[in-house]
Amino acid sequence: MIPYGRQEVTEADIQAVTDVLRSPRLTQGPAVERFEKAVADYCGARHGIAVSSATAGLHLACLALRLGPGDRLWTVPTTYVATANCALYCGADIDFVDIHPRTLNMDPVALEQKLEQAAARGMLPRIVIPVHLSGHPCDMETIRGLSHRFGFRVIEDASHAMGSRGQAGIIGGCHHSDMTVFSFHPVKVVTSGEGGVITTNRDDLAESLRRLRNQGITRDPRHMNGAGEGPWFYQQIGLGYNYRLSDIHAALGASQMARVETYVRRRNELARRYDADLDGLPVMPQARPPLGRSSFHLYVIRVNPRESPRSRDDAFKEMLESGIGVQVHFIPVHTQPVYRRLGFNWGDFPQAEAYYREAMTLPLFPAMTDEEQQHTVHTLRHSLG
Ligand SMILES: *Cc1c(COP(=O)(O)O)cnc(C)c1O
């Protein structure tokens, strides 16, 4: 089986992890700070805050912006459920903005129209979360412009976008957002086993995030109510969680961060070969960003139902039967039963739904061999018809 993605763990990674296991601190030790610094420095952000997953990171990012009951959060339907779930964790209302059929990212025109309608009804969102699907950067300049005009906050879901470059530089630099959230799950560009990092340039948000990931506790007398009582003293000044990342995970993440550039270059190389080899087939790859660089966490195509003799569903099954681990990213979130119960339905976001019916993610990972890629293309050509 050729998987759609596969992590790479080197001897250096294993050494970094065993070093932690032999050390006195398995959690809240120096590896977490090293990991945070590696991510923040790479992205050019002031702060990096490590958490147990990107899901936890999205939740805390919303809490740091004080999202709560009565507030609205908007994201795209074409994402993993985590991007929308964070609104529900906070008791806020969720809504979606449709995607652009070529970029497969949030459509800035659809966003503007929806904002104008929401403004007229006094129903503007407090937070908008664009998702850099497969690492292709969203049009953040336009989204930031709209955020100034309509007064919402922006969190980037960069779970796919470690190593991507947008209009203003490396994603995670937060040039056009308040915070950026990365995932270090093993299928992503670099991994810590499980884990997430939030980057931000705002000191106040970094401070809140650090407190929220550790039960709402502070040891800083400047943030306490009243005076401290001694060296043992801490105060819980708000409700927080245990969303800490262990040093075991952080050591793996920090060690892997050294290879982001190598991985993203190799992923782009494989993507270029797919572009060339798929030419002439009844498929349309996700449109590349006009500027910058994609991490190519995923290589996503649409099977054109008018040109292809065989359906996406049939081709997908044949690929799997032939040992090619294709995937679909993503089932539109608003069609999931939990979201249907909130009143969403098929037909609400036609672009995301049309894409879903045609979508196929082809295998792409740094260790993929030329033979594996040729075999994938050959099998795709055969299964399409
Ligand atoms: C993987 C993923 C997440 C969640 O990441 P975890 O680290 O597994 O919590 C969130 N959003 C998107 C778009 C993802 O692909």
PDBQT file of the ligand as one rigid body, heavy atoms in Angstrom, charges set to zero:
ROOT
HETATM    1  C1  LIG A 401      -5.234  18.036  11.337  1.00  0.00    +0.000 C 
HETATM    2  C2  LIG A 401      -6.085  19.235  11.315  1.00  0.00    +0.000 A 
HETATM    3  C3  LIG A 401      -6.530  19.865  12.486  1.00  0.00    +0.000 A 
HETATM    4  C4  LIG A 401      -6.394  19.255  13.857  1.00  0.00    +0.000 C 
HETATM    5  O1  LIG A 401      -5.104  18.935  14.194  1.00  0.00    +0.000 OA
HETATM    6  P1  LIG A 401      -4.824  18.076  15.522  1.00  0.00    +0.000 P 
HETATM    7  O2  LIG A 401      -3.392  18.407  15.840  1.00  0.00    +0.000 OA
HETATM    8  O3  LIG A 401      -5.007  16.641  15.112  1.00  0.00    +0.000 OA
HETATM    9  O4  LIG A 401      -5.764  18.485  16.572  1.00  0.00    +0.000 OA
HETATM   10  C5  LIG A 401      -7.211  21.067  12.377  1.00  0.00    +0.000 A 
HETATM   11  N1  LIG A 401      -7.465  21.624  11.176  1.00  0.00    +0.000 NA
HETATM   12  C6  LIG A 401      -7.078  21.035  10.022  1.00  0.00    +0.000 A 
HETATM   13  C7  LIG A 401      -7.364  21.719   8.727  1.00  0.00    +0.000 C 
HETATM   14  C8  LIG A 401      -6.396  19.810  10.048  1.00  0.00    +0.000 A 
HETATM   15  O5  LIG A 401      -6.066  19.210   8.908  1.00  0.00    +0.000 OA
ENDROOT
TORSDOF 0
